[in-house]
Structure formats: structure tokens, C-alpha cells
Amino acid sequence: MIVYGTANKELVKEMVAGKCQHCGTQNSVDLHLFQKYAHVFWIPFFPIGKTAVSQCSNCKQILKLKEMPPPLKDVYENLKTQFKTPVWMFSGLALVFILIVAAILSGKKNEERNASLIKSPKSGDIFEIKTKDNQYTAYKVVAVENDSAFVKFNNYETDKASGLSELKEKSDTSYSDEMYGFSKAELKQMLDKGEIINVNRK
């Protein structure tokens, strides 16, 4: 379940010169300036806007922004320009950006690793395969001779890439008895086409 919503952070509290319009007490009104922001799992993602409330320390009257008389609203407008939105309220967006960059770099590193491994296949390598029917299976390298790798096909398929981990853990009896040969050039071509989506080597 995703927990999300909005929250407020007080930026400043300032005493407003003059009388409270409700009780007439001099210099008793404080104006509280708040920054509103959206959060996901209580992590601030982005600011929404500023708002304010006023409170008299004597009569305890509280006024929301839309209820304030013009003098209080003028104080609010002045404070709003003075106090900028805290940078930490963009924490969520920064975190998402970092995760995206990390995923891109990780994907690129994995692509380079696969390209290196496919050039020199070894017995025991497992190729994760995406079939033309958008199913997923595995080929296991059982022998390498000269420029060719000989593999056995897994007898099982899964309709999700996430299911490959369970499929690869099956015993050797889940692979075909027959071997099929592929040249290194063919394997490279399969990798480039996205038929081989990953190479596992222990």
C-alpha cells in the first residue's frame, strides 16, 4: 500500500504590529507561515504552495489566510517573498532521479558484461532467453569447442522474466537431452536482437 498525502512545515512565526481586531490587545497577533508539500511514505516530493494562519495570544482567535483582514494578508505576502521553499522538500524527486540514473548505469554495465561473456562462453553458463512468443526460458552451455557453444534447452517456459530465477534453479533434468550448437557470432546476434536477455556465470 502506498502512503501519500500532503503536509505543512512552518517556515516562520512573526509578531504582527497592531491590535487584534477581535479583542483589541496590542501586539498580540502572531502570523505563522507554512510551506505545503506532497509526500510519499512521508518523504517530501515537491512543494505545493505557501499558506498562513494568524493567532492572537490573548483571545486565541485563529484566522485562516482567506479570513484575514488586508493588513495581515500584506504581512503574509511580504513573508512569502522573504522565505524561500526549503531544498529538502524536493528530496523525493531527487531520490527518484538518483534511482533512475543508477538503473541506467546498472543496465549499461550489465549490457557490457553480457557482451563480454557472450564472446567467450564457458560450460555452465546459462543464457536467459526471450522467445518470439514473449515467453522466457533458459539455455545451458554444456560444451564449448573452437568457435561454437553447445547448449541444452530448458523444457519449461515462463510468461514473466521474474519467473526465470525459479526456472534456472530447476535440476539438470529439466533440460533437454539433445545439444544444439551456436557459433559465437550467432550468440552475439541473439544478444543484439534481445533474444538473449542475460548471461549467468557462476
N, C-alpha and C positions, 0 to 999 in steps of 0.2 A: 504494500500500500504506500502510495506517495503522499507524504505530508507536505502541504504547501499552504500559503496564505500571505497575509500582509502583516506588517508590524510597524511600530513607530519608535524612533530613537530621539530623545531630547537633545537638541543641539545647544540650546542656551536658555537661561531664565533671566529675564531683565525686569527690574522695577520700573514702572511707568510713572513719571511725574504727573501730579494732579490728583484730583479727588475721585473716589469710587462713585460712579453715578447712581449706585444703589443705596449705599449707606452714608456717603459723603465724607468718609475718612480720607485724610490727606496721605498721599504716597503709600497706599496700602495694596495697590494692584500690581501683581507680577504677571508678565506675559511669558508663556512657555512656547518656544519654537521647536517644532518636531519635524524630522525627516521621515517620510513614509517610504517603505521599501517592500518589495516582494521577496519571499524566501521559499526555498525548497529544503525540507529537512532542517529547517532553522538556519540554513546557510543563506546569507543575503545574496540575491542575484542582481537586482538592479533597483535604483531609486524610482519612486513613482511621483513624488512631489512633496512640497512642504506645506505644513498647516500649523495652526497655533490655537491655544486656549489661554484665557486670562482667568486669574483667580484673585479675589480680594482676601487678604489675610485676616481682615476683621469680620466681615459678614459671610465669608466663604462662598460668595456668589461666583459661579463658573460660567464663562461665556465661550461658546464655540466661535470660530472665525466669522461665520455668517451672521452671528448675533452681535458682534462687536460694533460699538459706535465708531464713526470715522477716525477719531484720534487714535484709538487702539489699532485700527487697521493700518494707519500710517506707520505706527511703530513696527507692526508686523512686516510691512513692505520694506522698511529700512533694514530690519534684521535679516530678512530673507536674502537681500543682496550682499550683506556682510559675511554671512556664514555659508560657506560652500558645502556641497554634498561630500561627505567623507568617502575617501577612495575605497575603504574596505567594504562599502555597500555594493561594489562590483565584484566581490570575491567569487560568487557563483559563476559569473560569466568568465572570469579569469581562469577558474578551475576547469570549466568546460573547454576553453581554448587550449589549456595545457594538455588535457586528456586527448583532444583531437590531434594536436601536434605529436604527442607521444605515440598515438596509434599509427599515425602516418609514418613516423620514423621506424617504429617497430615492424610495420608491414614492409617497408623498404628493405630493412635489414634482413627480414625473413625471405624476401624475394632474392636478395643477393646470396643468401645461404643456400637456398634451393638450387639456384643456378650453378653454384659451385659444386654441390653434391651430385647433381644430375650429370655433370661432366665425368665424374669418376664414381659410378655406382659400386656398391660393395654388397656382398652376400649378407642378408639380414636386413637390408634397407626395406622400408615399407613406403610405398607410394600411395598417397591418398588420392583417389580418383573421383572425378565428377563425370558421370556418363552423359550421353546425348539425351537421355530421358530425364535429366536433372535428378538422378539418383546418385548415391555415394557408395563407394566400395573401396577395396584396398588390393594392391598388388604387392606380393612379397618377393624380393630378389633372392633367388636360391643359388645362382651361379653367375659368374662374370668371366667371359672368355674373349680375349682380344678386344674388339670394338663393340661387343654385344653383351647385353644383360638378359638373363633368363629369369622369368618371373612365373609365379603361380597366382591365379586369380582367387580372390576370396569368393566363396559360394554365396555369400549373403550381401544384401544391399540395405541401405537406409535412406529415408527420404529427407533427412536433415544432416548437415555437416556435423552438428554436435553429436550425432549418433556414431560417428566414426571411432571415437575413443572406446566405446564398448565393443564395437565390431573388431577393432585391432587387438583387443585383449582376448579374443577367442583363441582356442588352441590351434595348432598347426593343422589339425584335421578339418578345419573349416575352409582350408584352401584346396584348390583343385589338385588332382593327381598329375595332370599334364602341365608341361612347361611351355611357355611361349617366349620367343626371343624378340628383343627390340634392339636396334642399333642405338648408340648414344645420340646420333643425330635425330632419330625418331623420338627418343625420350625428350630431347631438348625441344623438339617441335610440339610435343604433347604439353610440355610445361608452358611454352609460349602461348598456346591456344587455351590454356586454362583447364585442360583435361587432367593434368597432374596439378593438384592444388597445394600439395605439401609433401615434403620428403622427411621421413623419420629415420634417424640413425642413432642407435644407442652408443 
